[in-house]
Amino acid sequence: MTTGTISPLYGDATATAPDWSDIDARLAAAQLYWIVTVRRDGRRTLYRTNADTLRTVHDWCGMFAQHWRGQLRRIKAHAEEKR
């Protein structure tokens, strides 16, 4: 299994505090669908991305991207003909 890491979610310390309940909910969903794995380290919870799962999602979305690029080209050509 190939994995990557996620940057710290809190970002700049001078920024407003994040809504941790939203972040926790998104990470729980990501864990449910195997997009991230979770490891406890004392009081910290460490998340690691699962590149294999993300690659599968990316490839699946790519099928739709190819379709919509073609559709958008046809819409643009049609709109330009109407000018």
C-alpha positions as CSV (number, residue, x, y, z in Angstrom):
1,M,0.0,0.0,0.0
2,T,1.4,3.4,-1.1
3,T,0.7,6.3,1.2
4,G,1.4,10.0,1.5
5,T,0.9,12.6,4.2
6,I,-1.5,15.4,4.8
7,S,-0.2,18.9,5.8
8,P,-1.2,20.1,9.2
9,L,-4.8,21.2,9.2
10,Y,-4.4,24.1,11.5
11,G,-2.3,26.2,9.1
12,D,-1.2,29.7,10.2
13,A,-1.4,30.1,14.0
14,T,-2.6,33.7,13.5
15,A,-5.6,32.6,11.4
16,T,-9.0,32.1,13.0
17,A,-9.5,28.8,14.8
18,P,-10.9,26.0,12.5
19,D,-14.2,24.4,13.2
20,W,-12.8,21.1,14.5
21,S,-16.2,19.3,14.3
22,D,-16.3,19.9,10.5
23,I,-12.7,18.7,10.2
24,D,-13.4,15.6,12.3
25,A,-16.5,14.7,10.3
26,R,-14.6,15.0,7.0
27,L,-11.7,12.9,8.3
28,A,-14.1,10.3,9.7
29,A,-15.7,10.1,6.2
30,A,-12.2,9.8,4.6
31,Q,-11.3,7.0,7.0
32,L,-14.6,5.2,6.2
33,Y,-13.8,5.2,2.5
34,W,-10.1,4.3,3.1
35,I,-8.8,7.6,1.8
36,V,-6.9,8.1,5.0
37,T,-5.5,5.8,7.7
38,V,-5.4,6.9,11.3
39,R,-2.7,6.3,14.0
40,R,-2.8,7.6,17.6
41,D,0.5,9.0,19.0
42,G,-0.2,9.9,22.6
43,R,-2.8,12.7,22.5
44,R,-2.3,13.3,18.8
45,T,-4.2,11.6,16.0
46,L,-2.1,11.3,12.8
47,Y,-3.8,10.9,9.4
48,R,-2.1,9.5,6.4
49,T,-3.5,9.5,2.9
50,N,-3.9,6.3,1.0
51,A,-2.5,7.1,-2.5
52,D,-3.9,3.9,-4.0
53,T,-7.4,4.8,-3.1
54,L,-7.0,8.4,-4.2
55,R,-5.5,7.1,-7.6
56,T,-8.6,5.0,-8.1
57,V,-10.9,7.9,-7.4
58,H,-8.9,10.2,-9.6
59,D,-9.0,7.7,-12.5
60,W,-12.8,7.2,-12.1
61,C,-13.3,11.0,-12.1
62,G,-11.1,11.2,-15.2
63,M,-13.7,9.3,-17.2
64,F,-16.2,12.0,-16.5
65,A,-13.7,14.8,-17.1
66,Q,-13.0,13.5,-20.6
67,H,-16.8,13.3,-21.3
68,W,-17.5,16.8,-20.1
69,R,-14.5,18.4,-21.9
70,G,-16.0,17.1,-25.1
71,Q,-19.5,18.3,-24.2
72,L,-18.2,21.7,-23.2
73,R,-16.3,22.0,-26.5
74,R,-19.5,21.2,-28.4
75,I,-21.5,23.8,-26.4
76,K,-18.8,26.4,-27.0
77,A,-18.7,25.7,-30.7
78,H,-22.5,25.9,-30.9
79,A,-22.6,29.2,-29.0
80,E,-20.0,30.7,-31.2
81,E,-21.9,29.7,-34.3
82,K,-25.0,31.6,-33.0
83,R,-23.0,34.9,-32.7
